[in-house]
Amino acid sequence: MKIVVGTRNAHKIGELTEILSPVLVGIDLIPATGEAPVEDGASFYENALIKARAAFQDSGIPAIADDSGIEVPALGGEPGIHSARYSPSGEDEDNTELLLSKMLGITDRRAEFVCAAAYVTPQGEYVIERRWEGTLAEGPSGAGGFGYDPIFIPKGLTITSAEMAPTDKNELSHRGQAFRALAEVMATLPAH
């Protein structure tokens, strides 16, 4: 079963392969090759659909995509849908550094990772959103994962998601939750 993934992020494709393979045996994830669409949606849900629709239209085969990020209540939900482009450079280290600098002196360190996972096929469009609660660390720790993983401490844990084993992270994460739920939907649909 070939599925186009609406991303060029190798970390995400690897993570999605690990999450989806146990549920969708024989799935072959292919990176999108078309031009990246403009993500001008007002929500994770809308941006995930924009990316999945573009990948489907470019390839002609079913496509999945996600839009994910981190929301911090003390900052009014920032960075939210702007998580990947929060700092001027858009680099992971710069994004996390900017977020931590905005949190200086703030004691409410609650944060949530959010993932909207979209699947677009000739039969229809499906989107599932999931959240992963936690808090922000005072500084980065861990070499695993990507994005804000080095500063996110999942609820109930004392380590960052960047310090977790990949299989443990995928079991708990927003992306793992959303794509496992989406895979269950995908498994019920007719083969393309």
Backbone as a printed PyTorch tensor [residue, N CA C, xyz], in Angstrom:
tensor([[[  0.8450,  -1.1790,   0.0000],
         [  0.0000,   0.0000,   0.0000],
         [  0.8870,   1.2380,   0.0000]],

        [[  0.9230,   1.9560,  -1.1180],
         [  1.7330,   3.1640,  -1.2380],
         [  0.9180,   4.3740,  -0.7690]],

        [[  1.5430,   5.1670,   0.0850],
         [  0.9240,   6.3890,   0.6010],
         [  1.9550,   7.5060,   0.4860]],

        [[  1.5400,   8.6340,  -0.0750],
         [  2.4230,   9.7890,  -0.1360],
         [  2.3000,  10.5440,   1.1860]],

        [[  3.4390,  10.9840,   1.7030],
         [  3.4490,  11.7580,   2.9410],
         [  3.7000,  13.2140,   2.5800]],

        [[  2.8060,  14.0870,   3.0010],
         [  2.9100,  15.5150,   2.6830],
         [  3.9550,  16.2190,   3.5080]],

        [[  5.1870,  15.7400,   3.4580],
         [  6.3070,  16.3840,   4.1480],
         [  7.6060,  15.9610,   3.4850]],

        [[  8.6270,  16.7580,   3.6930],
         [  9.9760,  16.3910,   3.2620],
         [ 10.8600,  16.1680,   4.4900]],

        [[ 10.2500,  16.2390,   5.6770],
         [ 10.9710,  16.0850,   6.9380],
         [ 11.2700,  14.6000,   7.1740]],

        [[ 12.5350,  14.2210,   7.0150],
         [ 12.9320,  12.8070,   7.1420],
         [ 12.6390,  12.2640,   8.5390]],

        [[ 12.7850,  13.1140,   9.5750],
         [ 12.4690,  12.6830,  10.9450],
         [ 11.0050,  12.2540,  11.0440]],

        [[ 10.1230,  13.0860,  10.4570],
         [  8.6900,  12.7850,  10.5170],
         [  8.3620,  11.5060,   9.7590]],

        [[  8.9420,  11.3230,   8.5810],
         [  8.6560,  10.1220,   7.7810],
         [  9.1090,   8.8780,   8.5300]],

        [[ 10.2780,   8.9410,   9.1590],
         [ 10.7630,   7.8090,   9.9560],
         [  9.8390,   7.5030,  11.1160]],

        [[  9.4020,   8.5520,  11.7960],
         [  8.5020,   8.3970,  12.9350],
         [  7.1650,   7.8020,  12.4780]],

        [[  6.6440,   8.3040,  11.3680],
         [  5.3570,   7.8040,  10.8540],
         [  5.4550,   6.3440,  10.4150]],

        [[  6.5830,   5.9680,   9.8340],
         [  6.7770,   4.5730,   9.4340],
         [  6.7200,   3.6720,  10.6680]],

        [[  7.3980,   4.0780,  11.7480],
         [  7.3860,   3.2890,  12.9840],
         [  5.9900,   3.2060,  13.5950]],

        [[  5.2250,   4.2880,  13.5070],
         [  3.8840,   4.3310,  14.0970],
         [  2.8890,   3.5140,  13.2760]],

        [[  2.9330,   3.6610,  11.9490],
         [  1.9080,   3.0630,  11.0890],
         [  2.1680,   1.6050,  10.7140]],

        [[  3.4390,   1.2160,  10.6090],
         [  3.7650,  -0.1390,  10.1410],
         [  3.0860,  -1.2600,  10.9250]],

        [[  3.0140,  -1.1780,  12.2720],
         [  2.3560,  -2.2690,  13.0010],
         [  0.8550,  -2.3830,  12.6990]],

        [[  0.2250,  -1.2660,  12.3520],
         [ -1.2230,  -1.2700,  12.1110],
         [ -1.5370,  -1.5470,  10.6450]],

        [[ -0.7580,  -0.9530,   9.7550],
         [ -0.9800,  -1.0970,   8.3120],
         [  0.1860,  -1.8720,   7.7070]],

        [[  0.1230,  -3.1790,   7.7920],
         [  1.2050,  -4.0420,   7.3230],
         [  1.4190,  -3.8310,   5.8230]],

        [[  2.6680,  -3.6600,   5.4320],
         [  3.0090,  -3.4770,   4.0210],
         [  2.8820,  -2.0500,   3.5280]],

        [[  2.6870,  -1.1040,   4.4380],
         [  2.5730,   0.2980,   4.0190],
         [  3.9300,   0.8000,   3.5430]],

        [[  3.9180,   1.5660,   2.4550],
         [  5.1400,   2.1290,   1.8760],
         [  4.9510,   3.6390,   1.8140]],

        [[  5.6300,   4.3610,   2.6950],
         [  5.4920,   5.8120,   2.7450],
         [  6.4910,   6.4660,   1.7990]],

        [[  5.9770,   7.3240,   0.9490],
         [  6.7850,   8.0020,  -0.0620],
         [  6.7460,   9.5000,   0.2130]],

        [[  7.9010,  10.1880,   0.2580],
         [  7.8630,  11.6360,   0.4880],
         [  7.2050,  12.3680,  -0.6780]],

        [[  6.5460,  13.4650,  -0.3700],
         [  5.9450,  14.3070,  -1.4070],
         [  7.0480,  14.8880,  -2.2810]],

        [[  6.7560,  15.0190,  -3.5740],
         [  7.7530,  15.5750,  -4.4890],
         [  7.3170,  16.9080,  -5.0780]],

        [[  6.0410,  17.2250,  -4.9670],
         [  5.5480,  18.4850,  -5.5190],
         [  6.0040,  19.6730,  -4.6900]],

        [[  5.6610,  20.8440,  -5.1700],
         [  6.0080,  22.0620,  -4.4450],
         [  5.2460,  22.1000,  -3.1280]],

        [[  5.9180,  22.5210,  -2.0820],
         [  5.2710,  22.6020,  -0.7680],
         [  4.1540,  23.6400,  -0.8240]],

        [[  2.9640,  23.2780,  -0.3390],
         [  1.8580,  24.2270,  -0.3850],
         [  2.0190,  25.3320,   0.6600]],

        [[  1.3160,  26.4120,   0.4580],
         [  1.2970,  27.4910,   1.4360],
         [  0.3740,  27.0530,   2.5710]],

        [[  0.9230,  27.0050,   3.7720],
         [  0.1280,  26.6040,   4.9380],
         [ -0.4940,  27.8580,   5.5390]],

        [[ -1.6460,  28.2280,   4.9980],
         [ -2.2830,  29.4590,   5.4520],
         [ -3.5730,  29.1950,   6.2270]],

        [[ -3.7200,  27.9780,   6.7210],
         [ -4.8820,  27.6570,   7.5340],
         [ -4.7950,  28.3340,   8.8910]],

        [[ -5.9380,  28.4120,   9.5710],
         [ -5.9970,  29.0550,  10.8840],
         [ -5.8800,  28.0460,  12.0180]],

        [[ -5.6840,  26.7620,  11.6680],
         [ -5.6040,  25.7190,  12.6980],
         [ -4.7110,  24.5860,  12.2130]],

        [[ -4.3190,  23.7200,  13.1620],
         [ -3.5570,  22.5220,  12.7960],
         [ -4.3820,  21.6800,  11.8250]],

        [[ -5.6760,  21.5480,  12.0930],
         [ -6.6100,  20.7700,  11.2710],
         [ -6.5520,  21.2490,   9.8130]],

        [[ -6.7110,  22.5630,   9.6260],
         [ -6.7300,  23.1150,   8.2630],
         [ -5.3930,  22.9220,   7.5610]],

        [[ -4.2890,  23.1610,   8.2630],
         [ -2.9700,  23.0250,   7.6380],
         [ -2.6460,  21.5760,   7.2860]],

        [[ -3.0730,  20.6260,   8.1190],
         [ -2.8550,  19.2080,   7.7960],
         [ -3.5890,  18.8530,   6.5120]],

        [[ -4.8210,  19.3170,   6.3770],
         [ -5.5940,  19.0470,   5.1540],
         [ -4.9620,  19.7050,   3.9320]],

        [[ -4.4640,  20.9260,   4.0900],
         [ -3.8030,  21.6170,   2.9670],
         [ -2.6440,  20.7660,   2.4500]],

        [[ -1.8150,  20.2480,   3.3670],
         [ -0.6410,  19.4510,   2.9670],
         [ -1.0460,  18.1090,   2.3640]],

        [[ -2.0340,  17.4400,   2.9560],
         [ -2.4650,  16.1390,   2.4290],
         [ -3.1340,  16.2970,   1.0670]],

        [[ -3.9520,  17.3240,   0.9200],
         [ -4.6120,  17.5680,  -0.3820],
         [ -3.5730,  17.8360,  -1.4660]],

        [[ -2.5720,  18.6570,  -1.1590],
         [ -1.5390,  18.9810,  -2.1470],
         [ -0.7650,  17.7250,  -2.5480]],

        [[ -0.4040,  16.8960,  -1.5790],
         [  0.3390,  15.6610,  -1.8760],
         [ -0.5060,  14.7130,  -2.7200]],

        [[ -1.7970,  14.6300,  -2.4200],
         [ -2.7060,  13.7800,  -3.1970],
         [ -2.8510,  14.3050,  -4.6230]],

        [[ -3.0490,  15.6220,  -4.7660],
         [ -3.2220,  16.2040,  -6.1060],
         [ -1.9610,  16.0520,  -6.9450]],

        [[ -0.7810,  16.2100,  -6.3160],
         [  0.4820,  16.0830,  -7.0590],
         [  0.7610,  14.6500,  -7.4990]],

        [[  0.4020,  13.6800,  -6.6560],
         [  0.7870,  12.2900,  -6.9090],
         [ -0.3320,  11.4410,  -7.5140]],

        [[ -1.5600,  11.7970,  -7.2110],
         [ -2.6870,  10.9790,  -7.6750],
         [ -2.9220,   9.7390,  -6.8240]],

        [[ -2.1550,   9.5680,  -5.7640],
         [ -2.3900,   8.4300,  -4.8670],
         [ -2.6990,   8.9630,  -3.4650]],

        [[ -3.3590,   8.1500,  -2.6320],
         [ -3.7290,   8.6180,  -1.2960],
         [ -2.5410,   9.2140,  -0.5440]],

        [[ -2.8430,  10.2230,   0.2570],
         [ -1.7830,  10.9580,   0.9440],
         [ -2.1510,  11.2030,   2.4010]],

        [[ -1.1120,  11.2060,   3.2330],
         [ -1.2700,  11.5890,   4.6320],
         [ -0.3750,  12.7920,   4.8950]],

        [[ -0.7540,  13.5630,   5.8760],
         [  0.0660,  14.6930,   6.3000],
         [ -0.3630,  15.0480,   7.7100]],

        [[  0.5070,  15.7590,   8.3900],
         [  0.0900,  16.2520,   9.6860],
         [  0.5490,  17.6820,   9.8320]],

        [[ -0.0910,  18.3670,  10.7350],
         [  0.3940,  19.6530,  11.1730],
         [  0.4390,  19.5460,  12.6770]],

        [[  1.5640,  19.8850,  13.2240],
         [  1.7160,  19.7280,  14.6590],
         [  2.5550,  20.8540,  15.2030]],

        [[  2.4560,  21.0250,  16.4970],
         [  3.2190,  22.0670,  17.1540],
         [  2.9630,  22.0210,  18.6390]],

        [[  3.4080,  23.0500,  19.2990],
         [  3.2810,  23.1110,  20.7480],
         [  2.5210,  24.3880,  21.1150]],

        [[  1.6480,  24.2500,  22.0920],
         [  0.8810,  25.3870,  22.5920],
         [  1.2060,  25.5970,  24.0690]],

        [[  1.4630,  26.8450,  24.4320],
         [  1.8090,  27.1910,  25.8100],
         [  0.7460,  28.1660,  26.3330]],

        [[ -0.1130,  27.7150,  27.2670],
         [ -1.1690,  28.5780,  27.7740],
         [ -0.6730,  29.9130,  28.3250]],

        [[  0.4710,  29.9170,  29.0110],
         [  0.9910,  31.1610,  29.5970],
         [  1.3530,  32.1900,  28.5290]],

        [[  1.5360,  31.7470,  27.2990],
         [  1.8590,  32.6520,  26.1890],
         [  0.6720,  32.7990,  25.2430]],

        [[ -0.5260,  32.5400,  25.7500],
         [ -1.7210,  32.6800,  24.9190],
         [ -1.8130,  31.6510,  23.8040]],

        [[ -1.1710,  30.4900,  24.0020],
         [ -1.2080,  29.4320,  22.9850],
         [ -0.0410,  29.4440,  22.0200]],

        [[  0.8610,  30.4200,  22.1580],
         [  2.0480,  30.4360,  21.2890],
         [  2.8910,  29.1990,  21.5550]],

        [[  3.6980,  28.7960,  20.5980],
         [  3.7540,  29.2420,  19.2040],
         [  2.6330,  28.6720,  18.3310]],

        [[  1.9390,  27.6250,  18.7970],
         [  0.7820,  27.1080,  18.0570],
         [  1.1120,  26.7010,  16.6410]],

        [[  0.2720,  27.1430,  15.6870],
         [  0.4660,  26.7370,  14.2900],
         [  1.7350,  27.3280,  13.6930]],

        [[  2.3710,  28.2450,  14.4080],
         [  3.6240,  28.8430,  13.9300],
         [  4.8490,  28.1570,  14.5260]],

        [[  4.6670,  26.9960,  15.1580],
         [  5.7590,  26.3100,  15.8640],
         [  6.9980,  26.0950,  15.0010]],

        [[  6.8250,  25.6630,  13.7690],
         [  7.9780,  25.3520,  12.9050],
         [  8.6900,  26.6120,  12.4220]],

        [[  7.9980,  27.7310,  12.4440],
         [  8.5760,  28.9840,  11.9500],
         [  8.5230,  30.0590,  13.0380]],

        [[  8.7020,  29.6540,  14.2790],
         [  8.5590,  30.5690,  15.4140],
         [  9.6670,  31.6140,  15.4530]],

        [[ 10.8820,  31.1820,  15.2540],
         [ 12.0250,  32.1110,  15.2390],
         [ 12.2620,  32.5660,  13.8030]],

        [[ 13.0130,  33.6550,  13.6210],
         [ 13.2940,  34.1040,  12.2440],
         [ 13.9510,  33.0300,  11.3690]],

        [[ 14.8260,  32.1920,  11.9500],
         [ 15.5170,  31.1740,  11.1430],
         [ 14.6470,  29.9440,  10.9060]],

        [[ 13.7090,  29.6900,  11.8290],
         [ 12.8890,  28.4810,  11.7380],
         [ 13.6340,  27.2150,  12.1210]],

        [[ 14.8840,  27.3510,  12.5880],
         [ 15.6770,  26.1920,  12.9990],
         [ 15.2030,  25.7210,  14.3780]],

        [[ 15.2310,  24.3950,  14.5900],
         [ 14.7470,  23.8250,  15.8600],
         [ 15.3740,  24.4930,  17.0770]],

        [[ 16.7050,  24.6020,  17.0890],
         [ 17.3990,  25.1900,  18.2440],
         [ 16.9620,  26.6200,  18.4940]],

        [[ 16.8220,  27.4020,  17.4240],
         [ 16.4190,  28.8010,  17.5690],
         [ 14.9720,  28.9040,  18.0540]],

        [[ 14.1050,  28.0100,  17.5520],
         [ 12.7050,  28.0030,  17.9940],
         [ 12.6070,  27.7200,  19.4950]],

        [[ 13.3320,  26.6930,  19.9430],
         [ 13.2600,  26.3320,  21.3680],
         [ 13.8910,  27.4300,  22.2370]],

        [[ 14.9680,  28.0260,  21.7420],
         [ 15.6270,  29.1040,  22.4920],
         [ 14.6880,  30.3010,  22.6440]],

        [[ 13.9750,  30.6560,  21.5870],
         [ 13.0300,  31.7740,  21.6430],
         [ 11.8960,  31.4710,  22.6200]],

        [[ 11.3700,  30.2570,  22.5550],
         [ 10.2870,  29.8820,  23.4640],
         [ 10.7620,  29.9490,  24.9200]],

        [[ 11.9300,  29.3940,  25.1990],
         [ 12.4540,  29.4330,  26.5610],
         [ 12.7070,  30.8640,  27.0300]],

        [[ 13.1710,  31.7280,  26.1290],
         [ 13.4270,  33.1250,  26.5230],
         [ 12.1150,  33.8300,  26.8700]],

        [[ 11.0410,  33.5040,  26.1750],
         [  9.7390,  34.1100,  26.4760],
         [  9.1550,  33.5760,  27.7840]],

        [[  9.6440,  32.4180,  28.2270],
         [  9.1420,  31.8030,  29.4560],
         [  9.9310,  32.2170,  30.6970]],

        [[ 10.9780,  33.0290,  30.5340],
         [ 11.7810,  33.4530,  31.6840],
         [ 10.8850,  34.1270,  32.7240]],

        [[ 10.9800,  33.6590,  33.9610],
         [ 10.2100,  34.2400,  35.0480],
         [  8.7610,  33.7910,  35.1280]],

        [[  8.3200,  32.9590,  34.2000],
         [  6.9300,  32.4820,  34.2070],
         [  6.8870,  31.1320,  34.9180]],

        [[  6.0390,  31.0340,  35.9330],
         [  5.9760,  29.7860,  36.7110],
         [  4.9990,  28.7760,  36.1080]],

        [[  3.9810,  29.2440,  35.3780],
         [  3.0380,  28.3260,  34.7220],
         [  3.7140,  27.7950,  33.4670]],

        [[  4.2800,  26.6000,  33.5510],
         [  5.0610,  26.0430,  32.4430],
         [  4.3080,  24.9550,  31.6810]],

        [[  2.9840,  24.9130,  31.8440],
         [  2.1870,  23.9230,  31.1200],
         [  2.3500,  24.1000,  29.6070]],

        [[  2.3560,  22.9780,  28.9050],
         [  2.4630,  22.9910,  27.4460],
         [  1.7590,  21.7530,  26.9050]],

        [[  1.3010,  21.8520,  25.6780],
         [  0.6820,  20.7040,  25.0070],
         [  1.1920,  20.6180,  23.5790]],

        [[  1.6350,  19.4350,  23.2150],
         [  1.8920,  19.1710,  21.8080],
         [  0.5490,  18.8490,  21.1750]],

        [[  0.3280,  19.3270,  19.9550],
         [ -0.9120,  19.0840,  19.2240],
         [ -0.5470,  18.5120,  17.8690]],

        [[ -1.3060,  17.5030,  17.4230],
         [ -1.1070,  16.9500,  16.0820],
         [ -2.4560,  16.7140,  15.4210]],

        [[ -2.6170,  17.2750,  14.2420],
         [ -3.7580,  16.9570,  13.3880],
         [ -3.2110,  16.0880,  12.2590]],

        [[ -3.7480,  14.8790,  12.1230],
         [ -3.3110,  13.9380,  11.0930],
         [ -4.4130,  13.8230,  10.0390]],

        [[ -4.0370,  14.0290,   8.7830],
         [ -5.0180,  14.0250,   7.6920],
         [ -4.7110,  12.9220,   6.6850]],

        [[ -5.7650,  12.3640,   6.1280],
         [ -5.6660,  11.3300,   5.0880],
         [ -6.6190,  11.7280,   3.9760]],

        [[ -6.0920,  11.8940,   2.7630],
         [ -6.9110,  12.2850,   1.6150],
         [ -6.8300,  11.1830,   0.5700]],

        [[ -8.0030,  10.6760,   0.1670],
         [ -8.1090,   9.6020,  -0.8170],
         [ -9.1920,   9.9710,  -1.8190]],

        [[ -9.3270,   9.1950,  -2.8880],
         [-10.4440,   9.4490,  -3.8000],
         [-11.8000,   9.2620,  -3.1040]],

        [[-11.8400,   8.4710,  -2.0190],
         [-13.0970,   8.2110,  -1.3050],
         [-13.4810,   9.3110,  -0.3180]],

        [[-12.5120,  10.1630,   0.0780],
         [-12.8490,  11.2030,   1.0340],
         [-11.6520,  11.7220,   1.7960]],

        [[-11.9460,  12.5860,   2.7550],
         [-10.9160,  13.2080,   3.5810],
         [-11.2130,  12.9130,   5.0460]],

        [[-10.1540,  12.6230,   5.7980],
         [-10.2930,  12.2560,   7.2020],
         [ -9.2200,  12.9970,   7.9980]],

        [[ -9.6160,  13.5670,   9.1380],
         [ -8.6570,  14.2690,   9.9930],
         [ -8.9340,  13.8920,  11.4430]],

        [[ -7.8620,  13.5680,  12.1600],
         [ -7.9580,  13.2520,  13.5920],
         [ -6.9360,  14.1000,  14.3260]],

        [[ -7.3640,  14.7120,  15.4340],
         [ -6.4560,  15.5480,  16.2190],
         [ -6.2790,  14.9590,  17.6120]],

        [[ -5.0310,  14.9690,  18.0900],
         [ -4.7240,  14.4810,  19.4320],
         [ -3.7480,  15.4370,  20.1120]],

        [[ -3.7540,  15.4030,  21.4550],
         [ -2.9040,  16.2800,  22.2580],
         [ -2.0670,  15.4610,  23.2360]],

        [[ -0.9050,  16.0160,  23.6120],
         [  0.0020,  15.3860,  24.5690],
         [  0.3780,  16.4420,  25.5910]],

        [[ -0.0900,  16.2840,  26.8170],
         [  0.1300,  17.2790,  27.8680],
         [  1.4920,  17.1220,  28.5270]],

        [[  2.0150,  18.2500,  28.9890],
         [  3.2750,  18.2310,  29.7140],
         [  3.6280,  19.6150,  30.2160]],

        [[  4.9030,  19.7990,  30.4760],
         [  5.4200,  21.0920,  30.9200],
         [  6.7160,  21.3860,  30.1720]],

        [[  7.1340,  22.6480,  30.2380],
         [  8.3890,  23.0420,  29.6080],
         [  9.5270,  22.9690,  30.6170]],

        [[ 10.6170,  22.3710,  30.1930],
         [ 11.8290,  22.3150,  31.0140],
         [ 12.4630,  23.7050,  31.0440]],

        [[ 13.3850,  23.9020,  31.9690],
         [ 14.1070,  25.1830,  32.0490],
         [ 15.1320,  25.3170,  30.9170]],

        [[ 15.6120,  24.1680,  30.4220],
         [ 16.5930,  24.1770,  29.3420],
         [ 16.5270,  22.8570,  28.5890]],

        [[ 17.1160,  22.7870,  27.3940],
         [ 17.0670,  21.5700,  26.5940],
         [ 17.8280,  20.4060,  27.2160]],

        [[ 17.3110,  19.2020,  26.9880],
         [ 17.9600,  17.9890,  27.4800],
         [ 17.5720,  16.8240,  26.5790]],

        [[ 18.5650,  16.0380,  26.1590],
         [ 18.2980,  14.8670,  25.3200],
         [ 18.6380,  15.1190,  23.8690]],

        [[ 19.0090,  14.0420,  23.1830],
         [ 19.4300,  14.1520,  21.7850],
         [ 18.4480,  13.4940,  20.8260]],

        [[ 17.3990,  12.8700,  21.3450],
         [ 16.4320,  12.2020,  20.4760],
         [ 15.3670,  13.1700,  19.9980]],

        [[ 14.5560,  12.6900,  19.0690],
         [ 13.4440,  13.5040,  18.5780],
         [ 13.9080,  14.7090,  17.7940]],

        [[ 13.0130,  15.6850,  17.6770],
         [ 13.3020,  16.9080,  16.9340],
         [ 12.3490,  17.9880,  17.4090]],

        [[ 12.4870,  19.1790,  16.8620],
         [ 11.5960,  20.2690,  17.2460],
         [ 11.7490,  20.6320,  18.7140]],

        [[ 10.6280,  20.6590,  19.4200],
         [ 10.6040,  21.0740,  20.8250],
         [ 10.8090,  19.9080,  21.7890]],

        [[ 11.0920,  18.7120,  21.2820],
         [ 11.2760,  17.5340,  22.1430],
         [ 12.2740,  17.7620,  23.2880]],

        [[ 13.4080,  18.4560,  23.0610],
         [ 14.3730,  18.6110,  24.1540],
         [ 13.8940,  19.4720,  25.3280]],

        [[ 12.7710,  20.2030,  25.1550],
         [ 12.2990,  21.0450,  26.2630],
         [ 10.9130,  20.6430,  26.7580]],

        [[ 10.3610,  19.5590,  26.2350],
         [  9.0100,  19.1280,  26.6250],
         [  9.0930,  17.9280,  27.5550]],

        [[  8.5620,  18.1070,  28.7780],
         [  8.5130,  17.0120,  29.7500],
         [  7.0770,  16.4890,  29.7810]],

        [[  6.8420,  15.2750,  29.2560],
         [  5.4810,  14.7370,  29.2420],
         [  4.9030,  14.5810,  30.6500]],

        [[  3.6130,  14.7870,  30.7560],
         [  2.9100,  14.6520,  32.0340],
         [  3.1790,  13.2670,  32.6160]],

        [[  3.5450,  13.2490,  33.9010],
         [  3.8170,  11.9900,  34.5820],
         [  5.2540,  11.5120,  34.4740]],

        [[  6.0760,  12.2200,  33.6840],
         [  7.4800,  11.8300,  33.5260],
         [  8.3990,  12.9180,  34.0730]],

        [[  9.6670,  12.5730,  34.2440],
         [ 10.6600,  13.5380,  34.7250],
         [ 11.7570,  13.7760,  33.7010]],

        [[ 11.6000,  13.2100,  32.5040],
         [ 12.5590,  13.3930,  31.4200],
         [ 11.8500,  14.0630,  30.2460]],

        [[ 12.6510,  14.6670,  29.3640],
         [ 12.0560,  15.2890,  28.1770],
         [ 11.7230,  14.2100,  27.1440]],

        [[ 10.8840,  14.5720,  26.1850],
         [ 10.5590,  13.6040,  25.1310],
         [ 11.7800,  13.2970,  24.2730]],

        [[ 12.7970,  14.1800,  24.2800],
         [ 14.0450,  13.9140,  23.5510],
         [ 14.9090,  12.8850,  24.2630]],

        [[ 14.5960,  12.5960,  25.5340],
         [ 15.3430,  11.5940,  26.2990],
         [ 14.6430,  10.2360,  26.2980]],

        [[ 13.4660,  10.1680,  25.7240],
         [ 12.7040,   8.9170,  25.7020],
         [ 13.1830,   8.0030,  24.5840]],

        [[ 13.0250,   6.7060,  24.7750],
         [ 13.2700,   5.7560,  23.6820],
         [ 12.2240,   6.0320,  22.6030]],

        [[ 12.6010,   5.9550,  21.3170],
         [ 11.6490,   6.2700,  20.2490],
         [ 10.3300,   5.4870,  20.3550]],

        [[ 10.3930,   4.2040,  20.7070],
         [  9.1520,   3.4250,  20.7920],
         [  8.2630,   3.9240,  21.9250]],

        [[  8.8700,   4.3220,  23.0490],
         [  8.0860,   4.8680,  24.1620],
         [  7.4680,   6.2060,  23.7700]],

        [[  8.2510,   7.0330,  23.0960],
         [  7.7460,   8.3410,  22.6690],
         [  6.5730,   8.1640,  21.7110]],

        [[  6.7250,   7.2730,  20.7270],
         [  5.6570,   7.0600,  19.7420],
         [  4.3820,   6.5240,  20.3930]],

        [[  4.5410,   5.7920,  21.4790],
         [  3.3830,   5.2450,  22.1870],
         [  2.5530,   6.3600,  22.8350]],

        [[  3.2270,   7.3840,  23.3500],
         [  2.5510,   8.4470,  24.0980],
         [  2.2870,   9.7230,  23.3030]],

        [[  3.1000,   9.9950,  22.3120],
         [  3.0970,  11.3090,  21.6700],
         [  1.7980,  11.6540,  20.9570]],

        [[  1.6230,  12.9510,  20.7590],
         [  0.4960,  13.4920,  20.0070],
         [  0.4400,  12.8900,  18.6010]],

        [[  1.6080,  12.7820,  17.9570],
         [  1.6630,  12.2430,  16.5940],
         [  1.3400,  10.7510,  16.6070]],

        [[  1.8860,  10.0300,  17.5810],
         [  1.5910,   8.6010,  17.7000],
         [  0.1090,   8.3540,  17.9200]],

        [[ -0.4920,   9.1140,  18.8390],
         [ -1.9210,   8.9620,  19.1170],
         [ -2.7630,   9.2550,  17.8750]],

        [[ -2.4590,  10.3810,  17.2070],
         [ -3.2630,  10.8020,  16.0540],
         [ -3.1380,   9.8190,  14.8950]],

        [[ -1.9070,   9.3840,  14.5900],
         [ -1.7320,   8.5020,  13.4340],
         [ -2.1730,   7.0670,  13.7080]],

        [[ -2.0840,   6.6020,  14.9500],
         [ -2.6490,   5.2720,  15.2500],
         [ -4.1650,   5.2920,  15.0700]],

        [[ -4.8030,   6.3580,  15.5300],
         [ -6.2530,   6.4910,  15.3510],
         [ -6.5940,   6.6050,  13.8700]],

        [[ -5.7970,   7.3570,  13.1210],
         [ -6.0370,   7.4990,  11.6810],
         [ -5.7980,   6.1710,  10.9640]],

        [[ -4.7820,   5.4220,  11.3900],
         [ -4.4930,   4.1240,  10.7660],
         [ -5.6720,   3.1730,  10.9120]],

        [[ -6.3610,   3.2390,  12.0520],
         [ -7.5470,   2.3970,  12.2420],
         [ -8.6240,   2.7450,  11.2250]],

        [[ -8.7850,   4.0420,  10.9400],
         [ -9.7360,   4.4820,   9.9120],
         [ -9.2640,   3.9990,   8.5420]],

        [[ -7.9710,   4.1930,   8.2550],
         [ -7.4140,   3.7880,   6.9610],
         [ -7.5990,   2.3070,   6.7040]],

        [[ -7.4600,   1.4940,   7.7540],
         [ -7.5750,   0.0360,   7.6230],
         [ -8.9760,  -0.4080,   7.2450]],

        [[ -9.9830,   0.4180,   7.5350],
         [-11.3750,   0.0550,   7.2210],
         [-11.7910,   0.4820,   5.8200]],

        [[-10.9580,   1.3000,   5.1680],
         [-11.3220,   1.8220,   3.8620],
         [-10.9190,   0.8500,   2.7570]],

        [[-11.6380,   0.8920,   1.6260],
         [-11.2570,  -0.0020,   0.5200],
         [ -9.8650,   0.3260,  -0.0050]],

        [[ -9.1430,  -0.6870,  -0.4500],
         [ -7.8130,  -0.4870,  -1.0210],
         [ -7.9670,   0.3510,  -2.2940]],

        [[ -6.9970,   1.1930,  -2.5410],
         [ -7.0660,   2.0650,  -3.7170],
         [ -6.4870,   1.3950,  -4.9440]]])
